[in-house]
Amino acid sequence: MWIVEYLWLIPFLPFLAALLTAPLRREFKKLSAALVIGAMTLCVLLSLCAASHVLNGGDHGEVFRKCFNVTWFSYGEAAGVSVRLGWVLDPLSAMMLLVVSV
């Protein structure tokens, strides 16, 4: 289930392409287009992988649902409070990934 750990790339790749193309001047419009189209192509491919993983993931009519969490930041030595960031891959989120990326 490698795709669950790499779902963060789907929103990050277009953001990175936007950051890289924003300072480029008009002379580099082909490079800008290549970066943006490449990022969106990778997003669509990752979304297709996630959707196919969800469609093939359930056994005996079970609904596929996978969660992945990471610690975003921690504070307080005594309390040890941490804020976690995560995402869920289930049929609804896989469909939304396809709708938004395509």
C-alpha positions in Angstrom: 0.0 0.0 0.0 2.7 2.4 -1.0 0.2 4.9 -2.5 -1.2 5.8 0.9 2.1 7.1 2.1 2.6 9.2 -1.1 -0.8 10.9 -1.3 0.8 14.1 -0.1 2.5 14.4 -3.5 -0.9 15.0 -5.2 -1.4 18.6 -3.7 2.3 19.2 -3.3 3.4 18.8 -7.0 1.1 21.5 -8.4 2.1 23.8 -5.5 5.8 23.2 -6.3 5.2 23.8 -10.0 3.5 27.1 -9.2 6.4 28.2 -6.9 9.0 27.3 -9.6 7.1 28.9 -12.5 6.1 32.1 -10.7 9.5 33.9 -10.9 10.3 32.7 -14.5 10.2 35.4 -17.1 8.2 35.3 -20.4 11.2 33.9 -22.3 10.9 30.6 -20.3 7.2 30.0 -21.1 8.0 26.5 -22.6 9.8 25.5 -19.5 6.9 26.8 -17.3 4.4 24.9 -19.4 6.5 21.7 -19.2 6.8 22.0 -15.4 3.1 22.5 -14.9 1.9 19.9 -17.4 4.4 17.4 -15.9 3.2 18.1 -12.4 -0.4 17.7 -13.3 0.3 14.5 -15.3 2.0 13.0 -12.2 -1.0 14.0 -10.1 -3.4 12.3 -12.4 -1.2 9.1 -12.4 -1.0 9.1 -8.6 -4.8 9.7 -8.4 -5.4 6.8 -10.8 -3.1 4.5 -8.7 -5.0 5.5 -5.6 -8.4 4.8 -7.2 -7.3 1.5 -8.6 -5.9 0.5 -5.2 -9.2 1.3 -3.5 -11.2 -0.6 -6.2 -9.0 -3.7 -5.8 -8.6 -3.4 -2.0 -11.8 -4.7 -0.4 -12.3 -8.4 0.3 -15.7 -9.9 0.7 -17.6 -6.7 0.2 -15.6 -4.8 2.8 -15.1 -1.1 2.3 -11.4 -0.1 1.8 -10.2 2.6 4.2 -6.6 3.4 5.0 -5.3 6.2 7.2 -1.8 7.7 7.4 -0.7 10.2 10.1 2.5 12.0 10.7 3.5 14.3 13.5 3.3 17.9 12.2 4.9 19.5 15.3 5.2 18.9 19.0 5.2 21.3 21.9 5.4 21.2 25.7 8.0 19.0 27.4 5.8 17.8 30.3 2.6 17.3 28.4 4.1 16.1 25.2 1.4 17.5 23.1 1.7 16.9 19.4 -0.3 18.0 16.5 -0.7 15.2 13.9 -1.5 15.7 10.2 -2.9 12.9 8.1 -5.1 11.8 5.3 -7.6 9.0 4.6 -7.9 6.9 1.4 -11.4 5.6 1.0 -13.8 5.3 -1.9 -15.1 8.8 -1.6 -11.7 10.4 -1.3 -10.3 8.4 -4.2 -13.2 9.6 -6.4 -12.6 13.2 -5.4 -8.9 12.8 -6.2 -9.9 11.7 -9.7 -12.5 14.4 -10.1 -10.2 17.2 -9.0 -7.0 16.1 -10.7 -8.6 15.2 -14.1 
